[in-house]
Amino acid sequence: MTLAIIAAMHEELSAVLDLMPDERRERVAGREFWVGHLGGQAVVAVLSGIGKVAAATTATLAIQRFGAQALLFTGVAGGLGKGVRVGDLVVATELLQHDMDASPIFPRHELPLYGLSRLRTDAAMSRRLLQAARSVAADAARVLGSDARAAFGIATPAVHDGLIISGDRFVSTSAESAALRRELPDALAVEMEGAAVAQVCHDHGLPLAVLRTISDRADDQAHVDFSAFVQHVARSYTVALVERY
Ligand code: ADE
C-alpha cells in the first residue's frame, strides 16, 4: 500500500524527505515526486502546488502514476473558528470549496452533479492523525523550542477537528474572514487545496486525511504572520507529526 504525503510548502516537504532513507525523484508534469519509504511504509511525497487545480492535478498524478492508495495532506491554514489560534493544529473531518458557486442552477457550495458540498475525510486515518497532533501539541515546548513559541505567542497549542474550507484566494482581510464565518459558521480554518484533493479522492474512492497548522488568522495581518510562521515553525511541526503518525 503506497501512501501519498502531499505537502503544501517546500519547508514541509523537505522535512518529510529528510525522514525518507531511500527517496528517488521522478519528474512528471513539472512536479517532483519522491518515491521511497518512511518507517517501512511505501511513500510518494510531493509538493501540492498552490490552489485547487494544482493540488487536484498533483493528487491525480500521485494516484494514477504512482499508485497511491491513501493520501495524507499537510500544510498551514488561516484560523477562522473562534478559539482557533496561531500554532493550533486542525484535523479535517470534512472539506468544502467555499468559492464553488453554480447557483441558481445548483445550491451554493454544492459540487455540481455530486449532490454534495461537504466531503468527509477517512475516519481511521483522521483518528490516527488526531492522536499524532495531540501528542505534538502536548510536546510543543520541545518540538518548537522556546524562541519560536515566544515569537508566535504559542503556549500550549490546541488541537481541533471539524470543517476546513478551501478556495483559490489567500484570505488576507478581516472583512473577508468575517464574511466566511457568517456564511460557514462551523468552518475552523481556510486554505487553498484540501477540498480539491478531497474531490479527487472521492472520485477514486480513496481515503484522505488532512492536517493544517494555523499560521495566521486570515485577517489584515495574515500575510505577515503566514510568512514568518512558514519560515520558523512549519518544518518543526511537520517533522514531529510525521514521526508520530
Ligand atoms: N493558508 C494559510 N493562511 C491562509 C489564508 N489566510 N488564506 C488562505 N490560505 C491560507
Residues whose N, C-alpha, C, O or C-beta is under 5 A from the ligand:
A	BS01	ADE	V76 A77 G78 R169 F170 V171 S172 V190 E191 M192 S215 D216 A218 A222 F226
